[in-house]
Amino acid sequence: LEAAAATGQLSISDRSIRFWPSVTVLSRHVAWLSYAGQHTEAARLLDHLVLTYPFRCREVGAILARAAESDPSALSPALARFDSLQARCHPMRGGD
């Protein structure tokens, strides 16, 4: 994934999260931040995402895993952060 493409998509994604902050949109934004090399911001958003939606961790993990298929090295920090947050996930629904 080229940096210019990631930056363009990040801009669109940034506007989307302001109007429709769903788990899916926020998870994809974490991926776009990661693609753009903004790993600190991606980790911060991921922390808030898991704290706000502890029942949806399985969905968040699936979205990040799919995103990692196109650029594993870019998503590696986000995936590692997500793994470290698993204790915050609710064990009954999506918290594997």
Rosetta blueprint (number, residue, H / E / L):
1 L L
2 E L
3 A H
4 A H
5 A H
6 A H
7 T H
8 G H
9 Q H
10 L H
11 S H
12 I H
13 S H
14 D H
15 R H
16 S H
17 I H
18 R H
19 F H
20 W L
21 P L
22 S L
23 V H
24 T H
25 V H
26 L H
27 S H
28 R H
29 H H
30 V H
31 A H
32 W H
33 L H
34 S H
35 Y H
36 A L
37 G L
38 Q L
39 H H
40 T H
41 E H
42 A H
43 A H
44 R H
45 L H
46 L H
47 D H
48 H H
49 L H
50 V H
51 L H
52 T H
53 Y L
54 P H
55 F H
56 R H
57 C H
58 R H
59 E H
60 V H
61 G H
62 A H
63 I H
64 L H
65 A H
66 R H
67 A H
68 A H
69 E H
70 S H
71 D L
72 P H
73 S H
74 A H
75 L H
76 S H
77 P H
78 A H
79 L H
80 A H
81 R H
82 F H
83 D H
84 S H
85 L L
86 Q H
87 A H
88 R H
89 C L
90 H L
91 P L
92 M L
93 R L
94 G L
95 G L
96 D L
